[in-house]
């Protein structure tokens, strides 16, 4: 079936209608766009998958059980339905609102035209998805030593810690100033630009 909730167009099965109707999509959109200070209202499409075959058809990725969603063209979020997510992935049905938050953050990030630095792109998405837990995290990074292209980085785990560190020490506005200025910088200069923004004033913390 197809349904519309606010500025969301949704394709789902009849069996999932009740649970999907319980998700406060309006609040999710408001919270994510407020973080980015994104003023425009755009239409978001959500397609709920029912099988791994559908995942392959729409994504073209090799399926892994940790995967449950991705963004596509034309502001579309594709994710396993509340019934299918526990059958095919390691995720739970009650994670679906958080997953929508995560993928919506990726869409708004792209809409803003920010430099796609994976550590920060995934970092913001996970920071917003797990905001309550992220705020309690005691992990720290020495921002002066970050190498965006290091194989040792775990974008999903390290990213939100970096975002939390930047926001607490420099403020959210400074983060977006960096991402906007970084648009015109080649990869080999990104680490140095980041240090100019965040390196000199940070305390000498190390990741625990």
HURA-V95338 format. One record per residue. N is the residue number from 0. PHI is phi in degrees with one decimal (NA if undefined). Layout:
# HURA-V95338
n:N phi:PHI
n:N phi:PHI
This chain:
# HURA-V95338
n:0 phi:NA
n:1 phi:-113.7
n:2 phi:-146.5
n:3 phi:-126.5
n:4 phi:-130.3
n:5 phi:53.3
n:6 phi:-99.9
n:7 phi:-107.7
n:8 phi:-105.5
n:9 phi:-126.5
n:10 phi:-111.5
n:11 phi:-149.9
n:12 phi:-84.6
n:13 phi:-59.5
n:14 phi:-66.1
n:15 phi:-96.9
n:16 phi:-58.5
n:17 phi:-63.5
n:18 phi:-66.2
n:19 phi:-64.9
n:20 phi:-65.4
n:21 phi:-81.9
n:22 phi:-80.3
n:23 phi:-85.4
n:24 phi:-65.1
n:25 phi:-61.0
n:26 phi:-68.0
n:27 phi:-58.7
n:28 phi:-62.1
n:29 phi:-62.9
n:30 phi:-65.8
n:31 phi:-68.7
n:32 phi:-67.5
n:33 phi:-65.8
n:34 phi:-60.0
n:35 phi:-85.6
n:36 phi:55.3
n:37 phi:-93.0
n:38 phi:-90.5
n:39 phi:-72.8
n:40 phi:-103.7
n:41 phi:-117.5
n:42 phi:-84.3
n:43 phi:-110.5
n:44 phi:-98.6
n:45 phi:-123.2
n:46 phi:-114.4
n:47 phi:-91.2
n:48 phi:-77.7
n:49 phi:-114.5
n:50 phi:-156.9
n:51 phi:-67.4
n:52 phi:-59.0
n:53 phi:-64.8
n:54 phi:-56.8
n:55 phi:-63.0
n:56 phi:-61.3
n:57 phi:-85.1
n:58 phi:-96.4
n:59 phi:78.4
n:60 phi:-89.5
n:61 phi:-73.6
n:62 phi:-75.8
n:63 phi:-126.3
n:64 phi:-64.0
n:65 phi:-77.4
n:66 phi:-78.8
n:67 phi:-143.1
n:68 phi:-163.2
n:69 phi:-167.0
n:70 phi:-100.2
n:71 phi:-124.7
n:72 phi:-74.7
n:73 phi:56.7
n:74 phi:56.9
n:75 phi:-109.3
n:76 phi:-104.6
n:77 phi:-117.6
n:78 phi:-151.5
n:79 phi:-66.3
n:80 phi:-65.5
n:81 phi:-55.4
n:82 phi:-77.2
n:83 phi:-84.3
n:84 phi:-62.9
n:85 phi:-80.2
n:86 phi:-74.3
n:87 phi:-109.1
n:88 phi:-126.7
n:89 phi:-87.0
n:90 phi:-93.6
n:91 phi:-107.6
n:92 phi:-61.0
n:93 phi:-74.3
n:94 phi:-85.4
n:95 phi:-56.1
n:96 phi:-58.4
n:97 phi:-65.5
n:98 phi:-64.7
n:99 phi:-62.4
n:100 phi:-57.1
n:101 phi:-58.7
n:102 phi:-71.6
n:103 phi:-63.5
n:104 phi:-60.8
n:105 phi:-62.2
n:106 phi:-64.6
n:107 phi:-67.3
n:108 phi:-54.2
n:109 phi:-67.6
n:110 phi:-60.5
n:111 phi:-74.1
n:112 phi:70.8
n:113 phi:-78.9
n:114 phi:-63.2
n:115 phi:-81.9
n:116 phi:-98.8
n:117 phi:-59.0
n:118 phi:-58.6
n:119 phi:-86.1
n:120 phi:-64.0
n:121 phi:-67.0
n:122 phi:-61.8
n:123 phi:-64.5
n:124 phi:-60.4
n:125 phi:-73.9
n:126 phi:-59.3
n:127 phi:-74.1
n:128 phi:-64.8
n:129 phi:-115.5
n:130 phi:-56.9
n:131 phi:-62.3
n:132 phi:-76.1
n:133 phi:-61.8
n:134 phi:-68.3
n:135 phi:-96.2
n:136 phi:-63.7
n:137 phi:-104.4
n:138 phi:-72.3
n:139 phi:-139.1
n:140 phi:-120.0
n:141 phi:-83.7
n:142 phi:-61.8
n:143 phi:-66.6
n:144 phi:-103.2
n:145 phi:-70.2
n:146 phi:-119.5
n:147 phi:-60.3
n:148 phi:-109.7
n:149 phi:-74.4
n:150 phi:-70.7
n:151 phi:-81.5
n:152 phi:-76.4
n:153 phi:-107.0
n:154 phi:-59.3
n:155 phi:-76.3
n:156 phi:-93.1
n:157 phi:-77.0
n:158 phi:-55.4
n:159 phi:-65.8
n:160 phi:-67.5
n:161 phi:-63.2
n:162 phi:-61.4
n:163 phi:-60.2
n:164 phi:-62.9
n:165 phi:-63.4
n:166 phi:-63.0
n:167 phi:-67.6
n:168 phi:-94.1
n:169 phi:-125.3
n:170 phi:94.1
n:171 phi:-63.1
n:172 phi:-60.6
n:173 phi:-65.8
n:174 phi:-59.3
n:175 phi:-72.5
n:176 phi:-59.5
n:177 phi:-63.5
n:178 phi:-64.1
n:179 phi:-73.1
n:180 phi:-69.0
n:181 phi:-68.8
n:182 phi:-54.8
n:183 phi:-95.7
n:184 phi:-99.3
n:185 phi:-69.8
n:186 phi:-53.7
n:187 phi:-68.3
n:188 phi:-106.7
n:189 phi:-66.0
n:190 phi:-61.6
n:191 phi:-68.4
n:192 phi:-62.7
n:193 phi:-60.6
n:194 phi:-64.1
n:195 phi:-63.1
n:196 phi:-79.6
n:197 phi:-128.4
n:198 phi:-78.0
n:199 phi:-72.0
n:200 phi:-96.4
n:201 phi:-81.1
n:202 phi:-74.0
n:203 phi:-84.2
n:204 phi:-94.4
n:205 phi:-122.4
n:206 phi:-65.9
n:207 phi:-92.1
